[in-house]
Structure formats: structure tokens, C-alpha cells
């Protein structure tokens, strides 16, 4: 998908992936978008690495199921949701972590989200974050923790536009730049 093929949808649906041919095809296009159009973006490093490892849809479905009951003791259960355009194309994704650890509070928070490179700039990140915030509000969480790198102005703008309050910036040898830790009070 090129920038000229940006999804201009009037309706969107956020849901989990289904084990069917339509979702598999949509995910293949989404994966290709990440692998072919976002190579130089340092903020996409982790999702690109995941896309490289998940060479087929069965691996993606297995990861999604494993996220519900992670084996590593430092991981927490996570629900993964995808934003689908009315055309059936996947625009982006969000992960809602159902618990918090001290490490997650400093490195990832309750919510992670990503928008396909060709789909950026059309409000999808805000839609994904709004969905995740509503999810945690229904769970009666008083606030959520969410992070963005200092230089990721687009992500920081989305977080701040949803009431994100900067708590601190964390510097670590693992990061090329400070990581901003936000709280959004629900």
C-alpha cells in the first residue's frame, strides 16, 4: 500500500483478529506496509522486529493467544485489538495490558499503539487511544500509564491531547533518547 492508497474510511471497527482468510489477507498487507515503508523510523523498531519474526498469519494468531497467558514472569496478560477500515484494511493496532509491573510502568505502560506507515496523519492513533482509554475506564482504572520517546512528537501529541500528564522522563542506556512516562487520569 502506498501513501496514495491511504485508507479514507468513514467507518472504522476496532476488534481482535479473527482466524479467517479475510483477516489473514488484511494482516499480510498491514505487515508489508510496516516492512516496506518504515525502515528508517526508530520509533517503529520493535513492531518491525515483531513483523519480521511473524512470517505467517498462524504465528501472529499464536502470539495474540500467548499474550493472553504469557509464560515469562515479567510479562502480563495483554489484549490486542486492530483498527479496520470499512474496506477491510488494517489501519493500526493497540495492546491493552491487564496488569502493571514496576518494569512496565517505566518502559511501556498499560497501552501500546501503532499505526501503519501509510495510514498516519488521519487520526487513527487517536481512535486507537480513545478505544483503549474507554476499555480501561470500563475496568474502573483510576489512570493509565503510557509512554512515548521524547522525540516522537506525533505520539506525544496524541497522548497529551487525551489528557496525558507527563510524570517524568527516563534515560537508560537501552534507549537512544529519553522515554516520557505519562499518566492519563480516567
C-alpha positions as CSV (number, residue, x, y, z in Angstrom):
1,X,0.0,0.0,0.0
2,X,1.4,3.4,-0.9
3,X,0.7,6.8,0.5
4,X,-1.6,7.4,-2.5
5,X,-3.7,4.4,-1.3
6,X,-4.2,5.8,2.2
7,X,-7.5,4.4,3.6
8,X,-10.0,7.2,3.7
9,X,-12.8,5.4,5.5
10,X,-16.0,6.8,7.0
11,X,-16.4,4.0,9.4
12,X,-13.9,2.0,11.4
13,X,-14.1,-1.1,13.5
14,X,-11.8,-2.0,16.4
15,X,-11.7,-5.6,17.2
16,X,-9.5,-8.7,17.7
17,X,-8.1,-10.6,14.8
18,X,-10.2,-13.5,13.5
19,X,-8.8,-16.7,12.3
20,X,-10.1,-16.4,8.7
21,X,-8.9,-15.7,5.2
22,X,-10.0,-12.0,5.1
23,X,-8.2,-11.1,8.3
24,X,-5.1,-13.1,7.2
25,X,-5.0,-11.1,3.9
26,X,-5.5,-7.8,5.7
27,X,-2.8,-8.6,8.1
28,X,-0.4,-9.6,5.3
29,X,-0.9,-6.2,3.7
30,X,-0.5,-4.4,7.1
31,X,2.7,-6.4,7.7
32,X,4.0,-5.5,4.3
33,X,3.3,-1.8,4.9
34,X,5.5,-1.9,8.1
35,X,8.3,-3.9,6.5
36,X,8.5,-1.8,3.3
37,X,7.6,1.7,4.3
38,X,9.0,2.4,7.8
39,X,12.6,1.2,7.6
40,X,14.3,4.3,8.9
41,X,11.8,5.2,11.7
42,X,13.5,4.5,15.1
43,X,10.1,4.5,16.8
44,X,8.9,1.6,14.8
45,X,11.9,-0.7,15.6
46,X,10.1,-3.0,17.9
47,X,7.0,-3.5,15.8
48,X,9.1,-4.0,12.7
49,X,11.1,-6.7,14.5
50,X,7.9,-8.4,15.5
51,X,6.7,-8.3,11.9
52,X,9.9,-9.9,10.7
53,X,9.6,-12.7,13.2
54,X,5.9,-13.4,12.3
55,X,6.4,-14.6,8.7
56,X,2.9,-16.1,8.5
57,X,-0.6,-15.4,10.0
58,X,-0.5,-18.5,12.1
59,X,2.4,-17.0,14.1
60,X,0.5,-13.8,14.6
61,X,-2.5,-15.6,15.9
62,X,-0.3,-17.7,18.2
63,X,1.3,-14.5,19.6
64,X,-2.1,-13.0,20.1
65,X,-3.2,-16.0,22.1
66,X,0.1,-16.2,24.0
67,X,-0.3,-12.6,25.0
68,X,-3.4,-13.6,27.0
69,X,-1.4,-16.1,29.1
70,X,2.2,-15.1,28.9
71,X,4.8,-17.6,30.1
72,X,7.6,-15.1,31.1
73,X,7.1,-13.9,34.7
74,X,7.9,-10.3,33.8
75,X,5.1,-10.2,31.2
76,X,1.4,-9.5,31.9
77,X,-1.8,-10.5,30.0
78,X,-2.5,-8.3,27.1
79,X,-5.5,-8.0,24.8
80,X,-4.6,-7.0,21.2
81,X,-7.1,-5.0,19.1
82,X,-6.9,-3.9,15.5
83,X,-8.4,-0.9,13.7
84,X,-10.1,-2.0,10.5
85,X,-11.2,0.4,7.8
86,X,-14.6,-0.3,6.2
87,X,-12.6,-1.6,3.2
88,X,-11.3,-4.4,5.5
89,X,-7.7,-3.0,5.6
90,X,-5.9,-2.9,9.0
91,X,-5.0,0.7,9.8
92,X,-3.4,0.2,13.2
93,X,-3.4,-1.8,16.5
94,X,-3.4,-1.3,20.2
95,X,-2.4,-3.5,23.1
96,X,-4.2,-3.2,26.4
97,X,-2.1,-4.7,29.3
98,X,-4.3,-6.0,32.0
99,X,-1.8,-5.6,34.9
100,X,1.1,-3.3,35.7
101,X,4.6,-4.2,36.9
102,X,7.3,-1.8,38.0
103,X,9.2,-2.5,34.8
104,X,6.2,-1.9,32.6
105,X,5.5,1.4,34.4
106,X,8.9,2.6,33.3
107,X,9.0,1.1,29.8
108,X,5.6,0.6,28.3
109,X,2.6,1.3,30.5
110,X,-0.9,0.0,30.1
111,X,-1.3,0.9,26.5
112,X,0.7,0.5,23.3
113,X,-0.5,1.5,19.9
114,X,0.9,1.7,16.4
115,X,-0.5,3.0,13.0
116,X,0.6,1.6,9.7
117,X,3.1,3.9,8.0
118,X,0.8,4.6,5.0
119,X,-2.1,5.4,7.3
120,X,-0.6,8.1,9.6
121,X,-1.8,11.6,9.8
122,X,-5.6,10.7,9.6
123,X,-6.5,10.4,13.3
124,X,-6.1,6.6,13.7
125,X,-3.7,6.9,16.6
126,X,-6.3,9.0,18.5
127,X,-9.1,6.5,17.7
128,X,-6.9,3.6,19.0
129,X,-6.0,5.5,22.2
130,X,-9.7,6.5,22.7
131,X,-10.7,2.9,22.4
132,X,-8.0,1.8,24.9
133,X,-8.9,4.5,27.4
134,X,-12.6,3.5,27.2
135,X,-11.5,-0.1,27.8
136,X,-9.6,0.9,31.0
137,X,-12.4,3.2,32.1
138,X,-14.8,0.2,32.0
139,X,-12.3,-1.7,34.2
140,X,-12.6,1.1,36.7
141,X,-8.9,2.0,36.5
142,X,-8.2,5.4,38.0
143,X,-5.5,6.2,35.4
144,X,-3.4,4.5,32.8
145,X,0.4,4.8,32.2
146,X,1.5,5.3,28.6
147,X,4.9,6.1,27.2
148,X,6.5,7.8,24.2
149,X,10.0,8.7,23.3
150,X,10.8,12.3,23.7
151,X,11.5,12.8,20.0
152,X,8.2,11.1,18.9
153,X,6.3,14.4,18.6
154,X,3.3,12.7,16.9
155,X,2.8,10.1,19.6
156,X,3.3,12.7,22.4
157,X,0.8,15.0,20.8
158,X,-1.9,12.2,20.7
159,X,-1.2,11.3,24.4
160,X,-1.3,15.0,25.5
161,X,-4.4,15.7,23.5
162,X,-6.1,12.9,25.5
163,X,-5.1,14.5,28.8
164,X,-1.7,12.8,29.2
165,X,0.2,14.4,32.1
166,X,4.0,14.0,31.9
167,X,5.2,12.3,35.1
168,X,8.9,12.0,34.2
169,X,11.5,11.3,31.6
170,X,13.6,8.2,32.0
171,X,17.0,7.9,30.5
172,X,18.6,4.5,30.1
173,X,21.4,3.0,28.1
174,X,18.9,0.8,26.3
175,X,17.2,4.0,24.8
176,X,18.8,6.4,22.3
177,X,16.7,9.2,23.9
178,X,14.6,9.8,27.0
179,X,11.4,7.9,27.4
180,X,8.5,10.1,28.5
181,X,6.2,8.5,31.1
182,X,2.6,9.8,31.1
183,X,-0.5,9.3,33.1
184,X,-3.9,9.8,31.7
185,X,-6.5,10.1,34.5
186,X,-9.8,8.4,33.7
